[in-house]
Amino acid sequence: MELTGATWRKSTRSGNNGGNCVEVADNLPGVVGVRDSKDRQGPALVFGPDAWRAFVRDLSAR
């Protein structure tokens, strides 16, 4: 999956936790990209928007 044009961002809640963060790109149509903030040239996971919303909703419920 090509993520050219992705705008990556870290959570505002990531704070200073030793660099253990992920970045999310949700600006592309039909996909949400997730990558390791320490390895920006490395691989990224790709989710559909519905799957990503369900994941975030589940985390928020905990």
C-alpha positions in Angstrom: 0.0 0.0 0.0 1.4 3.3 -1.1 1.2 6.0 1.6 2.6 8.9 -0.4 1.1 12.1 0.7 0.4 10.8 4.2 0.4 13.4 6.9 1.8 11.7 10.0 1.0 12.8 13.6 1.7 11.6 17.1 -0.9 11.7 19.8 -0.9 14.7 22.0 -1.0 12.3 24.9 2.3 10.6 23.9 4.3 13.0 26.0 7.9 12.0 26.9 7.8 8.3 27.2 11.2 7.4 25.9 10.2 7.5 22.3 7.8 4.6 22.4 5.2 6.2 20.2 3.3 5.4 17.0 2.3 7.9 14.4 -1.0 7.9 12.5 -1.9 9.2 9.1 -5.6 9.5 8.6 -5.7 12.0 5.7 -5.7 9.5 2.9 -9.0 8.3 1.4 -10.0 4.8 2.5 -6.9 4.0 4.7 -5.3 4.8 8.0 -1.6 4.3 8.3 0.2 3.5 11.5 4.0 3.5 12.0 6.7 3.4 14.6 7.8 7.0 15.3 11.4 5.8 15.8 11.6 4.1 12.4 9.9 6.5 10.0 11.4 4.8 7.0 10.3 1.4 8.2 7.1 -0.5 7.5 3.7 0.8 8.2 0.5 -1.0 9.1 -2.6 0.0 7.1 -6.2 -0.2 8.3 -9.6 0.6 6.9 -11.3 3.6 8.5 -14.0 1.4 10.1 -11.4 -1.0 11.6 -9.4 2.0 12.9 -12.4 3.6 14.5 -13.4 0.4 16.2 -9.8 0.0 17.5 -9.7 3.5 18.9 -13.2 3.2 20.4 -12.2 -0.1 22.1 -9.1 1.6 23.6 -11.1 4.6 24.8 -13.6 2.3 26.6 -10.8 0.8 28.8 
